[in-house]
Amino acid sequence: MNTEEQGTKRFSVVARTRAAVALVVAGCLALVGLAVTGQASTPDGLEFVQVGHWVYNDAAQSAFHVDGSTNRVDARASVPGAERGSQVVQGDDSGYVVERNRITEFDKATLSVEESTPPPAPETPFVLEIAGGPYLVYRNAGQLVRLGDPTATVPAGGPLSRPVATADGTVWVHRVDNGSLCELPKGAAVLTCTAHLPPAHTGGLTLVGDRPVVLDTTGDSLHRVGPGGLGEGLPLGIKLSPSAQVANSAVGDRLAIADPERNQLHLIDVSGLDQDRPAAKPISVELTKGSRFNGPVSSSNVVAMVDETRGEVLTYDGGGTLKATTKVPGQGTPPRLAKGEDNRIYVDSSDGSHVLVVNGDDGTVLDVDVDKAANSQTGGEPQADPEPQPGNEPPARQPEQPQQPQQPQAPPPTRKPVLPPVAKATPPGAPRNVAATAGDGLIKVSWSPAADNGARVTGYRLTWSGGSMRVGGSARAATVSGLANGTAYVITVVAENSAGIGAGAGARAIPVPAGKPAGAPVVTANAGADGKVSVSWTKPDLRGGTLVHYLVSATGKGERTLSGTSTEFTGVTGAATVTVRAVTKFGSGPTLTGAAGSKKVTVAVASGPPTITITQVRGKDTTLFVSVKADGKGAPATCTAEFFEETKPKACSGATTLTITEVSWFGAITITASIKTSAGTATDTWRGVPTVNGGALFWLGPLALVGLRRRKDKEVL
């Protein structure tokens, strides 16, 4: 028997028990090793690190344990009747075969099935093997199920993005509908939401230095998450699409972000989150165009992604260097990517026939053939017959008697095993990561697959105000055309299967002309005295671009760069033209200068000094009306009248009436009128008794005496 055959020989009950004990011992050693090497922190209270990875093999109807350190299958638990592609997750004492409609627990020591329970939602959950867990996160339903002690089902209140968990067993989730960032400490049963993304911002959670960080894909920034909310943003230095996915944790000082819409994997310098120094330039790696990707998932030194279209696992180091490209054997749905607690990344073929083990230190990949191990092992088989003990020998064999002809007997009836019931398929979940990008009269929509919930997704239906369209079940993007530029559209995507139509998810965008300059502003210009010209304008049609600034100029006054919509020029003489243009930008492209809006204005030039003549003074109650003839000699003019105090300047030209209010007088009074232009000033004085209703008024109370005294004092001065 060769070495490989010895490694895959048939397991007895004793051997399986020893294997379970070995797993516990190996877990202790792995925890100590990881803590010493700095690859993992030791949680409070000494938690065992789960060694290896469990996978469900469809053909053998069993869960198999793969030891990542030896790359061998070392345990098997028979769990018949599970649906194809079931996940397996492990806790301290138990393993769980997770289906969309059932969770089956088995004992890791005896490898026997314990019980089956229904999940809170008929969808494939995201699993977390952590201290106090494991956890099943039903993202569409917004439910967290803790299978560890104490068990609990915790509602999140809305759909979730991919969760993360810190070494102390705290789970962090992000609600995609309202941007809440919430934590569930180890053993807790209620979420606490400590921070929020800004409204309409998309993003995802990750860990940097075992502390939660949120990626804002709308603002292209990273923020620490803490009791006080979001920390200061660290700019990424790149532009991401809304469907970008962030890795579960950083690799050293670099954080992996996959942007499959732009066919790129970015590695972002995150040292600036905690250090007051500029971030290094992002490292970008080109991905295969036209492929669908799962990931990224990070270990201590490695980033792994699965190219679902090509059926390959790709590994990179923290500098973006490709370490390995390995085909994933097996057939069916795309491979599954998972991070183990032992600093390894595991890639399961869809049928559980193979597991690729990614070394978390150097990115090398080894294939474990689960099918081969399944064919050479039989879980749950009884021990061989024991050797006879002294005193228990079997009775001596009697002499043979002549054989009598036997009547043929019917074979014993075959009893079919009773399998646990499987729930019927239900309509699909909502498509994930729905994103919309505007174009000229169109919107490009992309999404991630919806959970099929027991029946293959046969199509996706897109609806919007004024239309709808349907694409195939394998589609991940579509273009909606024939839309009106400048009108906001919400595109809703729903999945269909044989059980019905699922929940919808939508995205908003406004179609715009592609790269066209802005329209012309409407300009208003008014000339005032002393060569001043006041200018204002309306915001023009930006044609979908983003306003950078306005360029404003006047004849003989140069050009200004302004962000507001008004300004003033001084020293303008004669005829002048004011021009305003809007400068816009589309994304990271060049700036575009829009059409010009203009207005002609004339600032009058005086032909000589102004003149003014008082023609009449009338009184009524406590008001004096001073009529003047004003001549600015071609220039704008302002006039004032004085009786004890001067009135406010008033624009005047030709026959003009100046009003003096709240005064009283006695007998003859003196009034002075003044005119002012850019060419100078002039005055005229009138003395007499104001007329009231055609006659003179000689006395109007004590205020006249006060006014007279003030006037005499002024004349003396």
C-alpha positions in Angstrom: 0.0 0.0 0.0 1.6 3.3 -1.0 1.6 6.5 1.0 -1.4 8.1 -0.7 -3.5 5.0 -0.2 -2.5 5.0 3.5 -3.7 8.6 3.8 -7.1 7.8 2.3 -7.7 4.3 3.8 -11.1 3.4 5.2 -12.0 5.1 8.6 -13.3 3.1 11.5 -15.2 4.7 14.4 -12.0 4.7 16.5 -10.1 6.3 13.8 -12.7 9.0 13.3 -12.7 9.7 17.0 -8.9 10.1 17.0 -9.2 12.4 14.0 -11.6 14.6 15.9 -9.3 14.8 18.9 -6.4 15.6 16.5 -8.5 18.4 15.1 -8.8 20.0 18.6 -5.1 19.6 19.3 -4.2 21.0 15.9 -6.6 23.9 16.5 -4.7 24.8 19.7 -1.3 24.5 17.9 -2.6 26.5 15.0 -3.8 29.3 17.3 -0.5 29.4 19.1 1.4 29.4 15.9 -0.7 32.2 14.4 -0.4 34.3 17.5 3.4 33.9 17.6 3.9 34.7 13.9 1.6 37.6 14.1 -0.8 36.2 11.5 -3.7 36.4 13.8 -4.5 38.0 17.2 -5.5 35.8 20.1 -9.1 36.7 21.2 -9.9 37.3 24.8 -10.7 34.1 26.7 -8.6 31.7 24.5 -10.8 30.8 21.5 -9.8 27.7 19.4 -9.0 28.5 15.8 -10.9 26.3 13.5 -8.4 24.2 11.4 -9.2 23.3 7.9 -12.4 23.5 5.8 -15.5 21.4 5.3 -17.1 20.8 1.9 -20.2 18.9 0.8 -19.7 16.3 -1.9 -22.8 15.8 -4.0 -21.9 12.4 -5.3 -21.1 10.9 -1.8 -23.9 12.8 0.0 -21.4 13.6 2.7 -19.5 16.4 4.3 -15.7 16.0 4.1 -13.0 17.8 6.2 -10.0 19.0 4.3 -6.9 19.6 6.5 -5.2 22.7 4.8 -1.9 22.0 6.4 -1.6 18.5 4.9 -3.9 19.0 1.9 -5.7 15.7 2.8 -9.2 14.6 3.6 -9.3 13.4 7.2 -12.9 13.1 8.2 -16.3 12.3 6.7 -19.9 12.8 8.0 -22.7 11.2 6.0 -25.6 13.7 5.5 -27.8 12.2 2.9 -30.5 14.2 1.0 -28.8 17.6 1.0 -29.3 19.6 -2.2 -26.5 20.0 -4.7 -23.9 22.7 -3.9 -24.7 22.9 -0.2 -22.3 24.8 2.0 -20.7 23.4 5.1 -19.7 25.6 8.1 -18.1 24.6 11.4 -18.2 25.7 15.0 -16.3 24.4 18.0 -18.2 21.1 18.4 -20.5 20.9 15.4 -20.6 21.2 11.7 -23.6 22.4 9.7 -24.7 21.5 6.2 -26.4 24.6 5.0 -29.1 24.5 2.3 -31.5 27.2 1.2 -34.3 25.5 3.0 -32.7 23.5 5.8 -29.7 23.5 8.2 -28.5 20.0 9.2 -26.2 19.8 12.3 -23.7 16.9 12.8 -21.3 16.2 15.7 -17.6 16.7 14.8 -16.5 14.1 17.3 -18.9 11.2 16.4 -19.6 12.5 12.8 -23.3 11.6 13.3 -26.2 13.8 12.3 -27.9 15.5 15.2 -30.9 17.5 13.9 -32.2 19.6 11.1 -33.8 23.1 11.4 -35.4 25.5 8.9 -33.5 28.8 8.1 -35.2 32.2 8.4 -35.2 32.7 4.6 -35.0 30.5 1.5 -31.7 31.9 0.2 -28.0 31.0 0.2 -26.4 32.8 3.2 -23.0 34.3 3.6 -21.1 32.3 6.3 -18.7 33.5 8.9 -16.6 31.1 10.9 -15.5 33.2 13.9 -15.2 33.2 17.7 -18.6 32.6 19.2 -20.0 31.5 15.8 -20.5 30.3 13.2 -22.8 32.9 11.7 -25.1 32.6 8.7 -26.0 36.1 7.2 -29.1 36.1 5.0 -28.3 39.3 3.1 -31.5 39.8 1.1 -33.7 39.0 4.1 -31.6 41.0 6.5 -31.2 38.2 9.1 -28.2 37.0 11.1 -28.3 33.5 12.5 -25.7 32.6 15.2 -25.3 28.8 15.4 -22.8 29.1 18.3 -23.7 29.3 22.0 -26.0 31.0 22.6 -27.9 30.5 19.3 -29.9 33.5 18.1 -31.6 35.0 15.0 -30.9 38.7 14.9 -32.9 40.9 12.5 -31.1 43.7 10.7 -34.2 45.4 9.4 -33.1 45.6 5.7 -30.8 44.1 3.0 -27.1 43.8 3.7 -23.8 43.9 1.9 -21.0 41.4 2.7 -20.4 41.4 6.5 -17.0 41.2 8.2 -16.0 40.1 11.7 -13.1 41.1 14.0 -11.0 38.7 16.0 -13.0 39.2 19.2 -16.2 37.7 17.5 -17.9 41.1 16.7 -19.9 41.0 13.4 -20.2 44.2 11.4 -22.9 44.7 8.8 -23.9 47.5 6.4 -27.5 48.0 5.4 -27.6 48.9 1.7 -31.0 50.6 1.9 -30.2 53.3 4.4 -26.4 53.2 4.8 -26.5 52.1 8.5 -23.2 50.5 9.8 -24.0 48.2 12.7 -22.2 45.9 15.1 -23.2 42.6 16.8 -20.8 41.8 19.7 -20.0 38.2 20.6 -23.0 36.7 22.3 -25.3 39.7 21.8 -28.8 39.5 20.3 -29.3 43.1 19.2 -27.5 45.2 16.6 -26.1 48.6 17.5 -25.8 51.0 14.6 -22.9 53.5 15.3 -22.5 55.2 11.9 -24.1 55.9 8.6 -22.9 56.5 5.0 -24.3 59.7 3.5 -27.7 59.4 1.7 -27.6 57.7 -1.7 -24.0 56.5 -1.2 -23.0 52.9 -1.8 -20.2 51.0 -0.1 -19.0 47.9 1.7 -17.2 46.9 4.9 -13.7 45.6 5.4 -11.1 45.3 8.2 -7.8 47.3 8.5 -5.7 46.3 11.5 -8.7 44.2 12.8 -10.8 47.4 13.0 -13.9 48.1 10.8 -13.5 50.4 7.8 -16.2 51.3 5.2 -15.4 51.8 1.6 -17.6 54.7 0.1 -17.8 53.8 -3.6 -19.8 57.0 -4.3 -17.3 59.3 -2.6 -14.3 57.1 -3.5 -12.9 57.2 0.0 -12.3 55.0 3.1 -13.5 55.8 6.6 -12.9 54.3 10.0 -16.1 53.2 11.8 -16.3 53.8 15.5 -18.7 54.8 18.3 -18.5 58.5 17.1 -19.5 57.6 13.6 -17.4 57.8 10.5 -13.8 59.0 10.7 -12.1 61.3 8.3 -12.1 60.1 4.7 -9.0 58.7 3.0 -9.2 59.5 -0.7 -8.6 56.4 -2.9 -6.9 58.3 -5.7 -9.1 56.4 -8.2 -12.7 56.5 -9.5 -14.8 53.4 -8.7 -18.0 52.1 -10.2 -20.9 51.4 -7.8 -20.5 47.7 -8.2 -16.9 47.6 -6.9 -16.2 45.0 -4.2 -13.7 45.4 -1.3 -11.8 42.5 0.2 -12.5 41.2 3.7 -9.3 42.7 5.1 -6.1 44.5 4.2 -2.9 42.7 3.1 -0.3 44.7 5.0 -0.7 48.3 4.0 -2.7 47.5 0.9 -6.4 46.9 0.5 -7.8 45.0 -2.5 -10.8 46.5 -4.3 -12.2 44.7 -7.4 -13.9 46.8 -10.0 -15.2 44.2 -12.6 -17.1 46.9 -14.5 -13.8 48.5 -15.4 -11.9 45.1 -15.5 -9.5 46.2 -12.7 -8.2 45.1 -9.3 -6.9 48.0 -7.3 -4.6 47.7 -4.2 -5.0 50.9 -2.1 -2.4 52.2 0.4 -4.3 52.3 3.7 -1.5 53.4 6.0 -2.9 57.0 5.8 -5.9 55.9 7.9 -3.7 55.9 11.0 -0.6 57.8 10.0 -0.3 61.5 9.2 1.5 61.0 5.8 0.4 61.0 2.2 -0.9 57.7 0.8 1.2 55.9 -1.9 -0.2 55.7 -5.4 -2.8 52.9 -6.0 -1.6 49.8 -7.7 -4.0 48.7 -10.5 -4.1 45.2 -12.1 -5.9 44.6 -15.4 -8.5 41.7 -15.2 -9.8 39.7 -18.1 -12.5 41.6 -20.0 -15.9 40.0 -20.3 -15.4 37.7 -17.2 -17.4 37.6 -14.1 -15.5 37.6 -10.8 -16.1 36.5 -7.2 -14.0 38.2 -4.5 -11.5 39.5 -3.6 -10.8 37.6 -0.4 -7.6 38.3 1.5 -5.3 36.3 3.9 -2.3 37.7 5.7 -0.2 38.1 2.5 -2.4 37.0 -0.4 -5.4 38.3 -2.4 -7.5 35.6 -4.2 -10.3 36.0 -6.8 -12.3 33.5 -8.8 -12.9 34.1 -12.5 -16.3 32.5 -12.7 -16.4 32.7 -16.5 -13.1 30.8 -17.0 -13.4 28.6 -13.8 -10.0 29.8 -12.5 -8.7 31.0 -9.1 -6.2 33.9 -9.3 -3.8 34.8 -6.5 -1.8 38.0 -6.0 0.6 39.4 -3.4 0.2 42.8 -1.8 2.1 44.4 -4.6 -0.3 43.2 -7.3 2.0 40.5 -8.6 0.2 37.4 -10.0 1.3 34.4 -8.0 -0.8 31.6 -9.5 -3.6 30.9 -12.0 -5.3 27.5 -11.3 -8.3 25.8 -13.0 -11.0 24.7 -10.6 -12.2 21.2 -11.5 -15.8 20.1 -11.3 -18.9 21.1 -13.2 -22.1 23.1 -12.5 -22.4 26.6 -10.9 -19.4 28.8 -10.3 -16.8 27.8 -7.6 -17.3 29.1 -4.0 -14.5 31.2 -2.4 -14.1 31.2 1.4 -11.6 32.5 4.0 -10.5 29.9 6.7 -9.5 30.8 10.2 -6.2 29.0 9.6 -5.0 31.9 7.3 -5.8 29.8 4.2 -8.3 30.5 1.4 -10.4 27.6 0.2 -12.1 27.4 -3.2 -14.8 24.7 -3.5 -15.9 23.3 -6.9 -19.6 23.6 -7.2 -20.2 19.9 -6.8 -17.8 19.5 -3.9 -15.6 17.1 -5.9 -12.4 19.3 -5.4 -11.1 21.9 -3.0 -8.3 24.2 -3.9 -6.2 25.3 -0.9 -4.5 28.7 -1.3 -1.5 29.2 1.0 -2.1 32.5 2.8 1.6 33.2 3.0 2.9 32.7 -0.6 -0.2 32.3 -2.8 0.5 28.8 -4.0 -2.5 26.6 -4.8 -2.9 22.8 -4.2 -5.8 20.7 -5.4 -7.4 18.2 -3.0 -9.4 15.5 -4.8 -12.4 14.9 -2.6 -14.0 12.5 -5.0 -11.0 10.2 -4.8 -11.1 10.3 -1.0 -14.8 9.6 -1.0 -14.3 6.5 -3.1 -11.8 5.1 -0.7 -13.5 6.0 2.6 -16.8 4.9 4.1 -18.1 7.0 6.9 -20.1 5.4 9.6 -19.1 1.8 8.7 -19.1 -0.6 11.8 -15.8 -2.1 13.0 -14.5 -5.4 11.7 -15.5 -8.6 13.6 -13.4 -8.8 16.8 -10.9 -11.6 17.4 -12.3 -14.5 19.6 -11.2 -14.3 23.2 -10.1 -17.4 25.3 -13.1 -19.2 26.7 -15.4 -17.7 24.0 -14.4 -20.0 21.2 -17.2 -20.9 18.8 -18.6 -24.5 19.2 -16.9 -27.3 17.3 -18.0 -27.8 13.7 -20.5 -30.7 13.4 -20.1 -33.3 10.7 -21.7 -32.3 7.5 -25.2 -33.7 6.8 -26.4 -34.5 3.3 -27.8 -31.3 1.9 -31.6 -31.2 1.3 -32.8 -29.4 -1.7 -33.9 -25.8 -0.7 -36.9 -24.1 -1.9 -36.1 -20.8 -3.7 -36.8 -17.8 -1.4 -37.8 -14.4 -2.4 -35.1 -11.8 -1.9 -35.7 -9.6 1.2 -37.6 -6.4 0.4 -35.3 -3.4 -0.3 -35.9 -0.6 2.1 -35.3 2.8 0.7 -33.8 5.3 3.1 -36.1 8.0 4.4 -34.7 11.4 3.5 -35.6 14.6 5.2 -38.1 16.7 3.3 -36.9 19.4 1.0 -38.9 22.6 0.7 -40.3 23.7 -2.6 -38.5 26.3 -4.6 -39.6 29.9 -4.1 -39.2 33.1 -6.2 -35.7 34.4 -6.5 -34.2 37.1 -4.2 -33.5 40.6 -5.3 -30.6 41.2 -7.6 -27.5 42.6 -5.8 -25.3 45.6 -6.6 -27.6 47.2 -9.1 -25.9 50.1 -10.7 -26.8 52.6 -13.5 -24.5 54.6 -15.7 -26.0 57.4 -17.8 -25.2 57.9 -21.5 -26.6 60.0 -24.4 -30.3 59.0 -24.5 -29.5 55.7 -22.7 -28.7 54.1 -19.3 -26.4 51.1 -18.9 -27.6 48.9 -16.0 -25.5 46.2 -14.3 -26.2 43.8 -11.4 -24.9 40.8 -9.5 -26.9 37.5 -9.6 -30.0 37.1 -7.5 -30.3 34.0 -5.2 -32.2 31.4 -7.2 -33.9 30.0 -4.0 -34.2 26.5 -5.3 -35.0 27.0 -9.0 -32.7 28.3 -11.7 -33.1 32.0 -12.6 -34.6 32.0 -16.1 -34.5 35.7 -16.8 -34.3 39.3 -15.5 -36.9 41.9 -16.2 -36.0 45.6 -16.2 -38.7 48.3 -15.8 -38.8 52.1 -15.9 -41.2 54.9 -16.4 -42.4 54.3 -19.9 -41.1 50.9 -20.7 -39.7 47.5 -19.8 -37.4 44.8 -21.2 -36.4 41.2 -20.4 -33.0 39.5 -20.7 -31.8 36.0 -20.0 -31.0 34.4 -16.7 -27.2 34.5 -17.3 -27.2 38.2 -18.1 -25.5 40.6 -15.7 -26.0 43.9 -17.7 -28.3 45.6 -20.1 -28.7 48.9 -22.0 -31.9 50.8 -21.9 -32.1 53.2 -24.9 -34.5 55.7 -26.3 -34.6 57.8 -23.2 -35.0 61.6 -22.9 -31.8 63.4 -21.9 -32.1 65.4 -18.7 -34.9 63.2 -17.3 -34.3 61.1 -14.2 -35.1 57.4 -14.5 -35.2 54.7 -11.9 -34.4 51.3 -13.5 -35.8 48.4 -11.4 -34.4 44.9 -12.0 -36.3 41.7 -10.9 -35.3 38.0 -11.3 -37.7 35.2 -12.4 -37.6 31.5 -12.0 -40.2 28.7 -12.3 -41.6 29.6 -8.9 -42.4 33.2 -9.8 -41.0 36.8 -9.8 -38.7 37.9 -7.0 -38.2 41.2 -5.2 -36.8 44.1 -7.2 -33.8 46.4 -6.7 -33.2 49.6 -8.6 -30.8 52.4 -9.5 -31.3 56.0 -10.7 -29.5 57.9 -13.5 -30.2 60.8 -15.8 -29.3 60.4 -19.5 -27.1 63.2 -20.9 -25.6 64.2 -24.2 -22.1 62.7 -24.4 -19.4 65.3 -23.8 -21.3 68.3 -25.1 -20.5 71.9 -23.9 -23.0 73.8 -21.7 -25.5 76.1 -23.2 -25.4 79.9 -23.1 -26.4 81.7 -19.8 -29.0 84.6 -19.9 -27.1 87.8 -19.0 -28.4 91.0 -17.4 -26.2 94.1 -17.2 -27.1 97.5 -15.7 -25.0 100.7 -15.9 -24.9 103.0 -12.8 -23.2 106.2 -11.9 -19.4 106.6 -11.8 -18.9 104.0 -14.5 -20.2 101.0 -12.5 -21.9 98.1 -14.3 -23.7 95.4 -12.3 -23.9 92.0 -14.0 -26.0 88.8 -13.2 -26.8 85.6 -15.2 -28.8 82.4 -15.0 -27.3 78.9 -14.7 -27.4 77.4 -18.2 -28.1 73.9 -19.4 -24.9 72.0 -18.4 -25.8 69.1 -20.8 -25.1 66.6 -18.0 -21.7 67.9 -17.1 -20.4 69.2 -13.8 -20.0 72.9 -13.4 -16.3 73.9 -12.8 -16.7 77.7 -12.9 -17.8 80.7 -15.0 -15.7 82.9 -17.3 -16.9 86.5 -17.2 -15.5 89.4 -19.2 -16.3 93.0 -20.0 -14.9 95.2 -22.8 -11.6 96.5 -21.7 -11.7 94.8 -18.2 -10.2 91.3 -18.9 -11.7 88.0 -17.8 -12.7 86.7 -14.4 -13.2 83.1 -13.0 -16.2 83.0 -10.7 -18.3 80.4 -9.0 -21.3 82.6 -8.3 -23.9 84.2 -10.7 -23.2 87.9 -10.3 -20.4 90.5 -10.3 -19.7 94.2 -10.8 -17.3 96.1 -13.0 -16.1 99.7 -12.3 -14.5 102.3 -14.5 -16.5 101.3 -17.6 -16.9 104.1 -20.1 -19.0 104.3 -23.2 -20.4 101.2 -24.9 -19.3 97.8 -23.5 -20.2 94.1 -23.9 -20.4 91.7 -21.0 -19.9 88.0 -21.8 -20.4 84.9 -19.6 -19.5 81.2 -20.4 -19.9 78.1 -18.2 -16.9 75.6 -18.0 -18.0 72.0 -17.4 -16.4 68.6 -17.0 -17.5 65.0 -17.6 -16.0 62.6 -15.0 -12.2 62.6 -15.2 -12.2 64.0 -18.8 -11.0 67.5 -20.0 -12.9 70.7 -19.2 -15.3 72.1 -21.9 -16.1 75.8 -22.4 -19.8 76.3 -23.1 -21.6 78.8 -25.4 -21.4 82.5 -24.6 -24.2 84.6 -23.2 -23.7 88.3 -23.7 -25.3 91.7 -23.0 -24.4 95.2 -24.4 -24.5 98.1 -22.0 -23.7 101.9 -22.4 -22.2 104.0 -19.7 -23.0 107.6 -20.6 -20.1 110.2 -20.7 -20.8 113.7 -19.5 -20.3 116.6 -21.9 -19.7 119.0 -19.1 -20.5 119.9 -15.4 -24.1 119.3 -14.4 -26.7 122.0 -13.5 -29.8 122.1 -11.2 -32.5 124.7 -10.7 -35.2 124.7 -8.0 -38.5 125.6 -9.7 -41.0 125.2 -6.8 -41.3 124.3 -3.1 -44.7 123.0 -1.8 -45.7 121.9 1.7 -48.3 119.5 2.9 -48.7 118.5 6.6 -45.0 117.7 7.6 -43.6 117.1 4.1 -41.9 119.5 1.7 -41.9 118.8 -2.1 -38.9 120.4 -3.9 -39.3 120.5 -7.7 -36.0 120.8 -9.6 -34.8 120.8 -13.2 -31.7 118.5 -13.4 -29.3 118.3 -16.3 -26.5 115.8 -16.1 -25.1 116.8 -19.5 -25.4 113.2 -20.8 -24.2 111.4 -17.7 -26.2 109.6 -15.0 -26.9 112.0 -12.1 -28.1 111.9 -8.5 -29.8 114.8 -6.7 -30.4 115.7 -3.0 -32.3 118.4 -1.2 -31.3 120.0 2.2 -33.5 121.6 4.9 -31.6 121.2 8.2 -30.5 117.7 7.0 -29.8 116.3 3.5 -32.0 113.7 1.9 -30.8 110.5 0.4 -29.4 110.7 -3.2 -32.0 110.1 -5.9 -31.5 109.5 -9.6 -32.6 112.6 -11.5 -32.9 113.9 -15.0 -35.0 116.8 -16.2 -38.0 117.6 -14.1 -37.6 115.8 -10.8 -39.3 116.1 -7.4 -37.3 115.6 -4.2 -39.2 114.9 -1.0 -38.3 116.1 2.6 -40.4 114.4 5.3 -41.1 114.9 9.0 -40.4 118.6 9.1 -42.1 121.8 10.3 -41.3 125.4 9.5 -42.2 129.0 10.3 -42.2 131.8 7.7 -39.6 131.9 5.1 -37.1 129.0 4.9 -34.0 128.2 2.9 -33.7 125.0 0.8 -30.6 123.8 -1.1 -30.7 121.3 -4.0 -27.5 119.5 -5.3 -26.7 117.5 -8.4 -23.8 115.1 -8.9 -22.3 113.3 -11.9 -19.0 111.8 -12.9 -18.1 115.3 -14.2 -18.7 117.2 -11.0 -21.4 118.7 -8.8 -23.7 121.8 -8.8 -26.1 123.4 -6.3 -29.1 125.9 -6.3 -30.6 127.7 -3.3 -34.2 128.7 -2.8 -35.5 131.0 0.0 -39.1 131.8 0.6 -42.4 130.5 2.1 -43.6 127.1 0.8 -47.0 127.1 -0.8 -49.8 125.1 0.7 -52.9 124.6 -1.5 -51.8 127.6 -3.6 -51.1 129.9 -0.6 -48.3 130.6 1.9 -48.2 129.0 5.3 -46.7 131.2 8.1 -46.8 129.1 11.2 -46.9 125.3 11.9 -46.2 124.8 15.6 -43.3 124.6 17.9 -41.1 122.4 15.7 -40.6 125.4 13.4 -38.9 127.2 16.2 -36.6 124.3 16.8 -35.8 124.1 13.1 -35.2 127.8 13.0 -32.8 127.7 15.9 -30.9 124.8 14.2 -30.8 126.8 11.0 -29.4 129.9 12.7 -26.8 127.9 14.5 -25.7 126.4 11.2 -25.6 129.8 9.5 -23.4 131.1 12.4 -21.1 128.2 12.0 
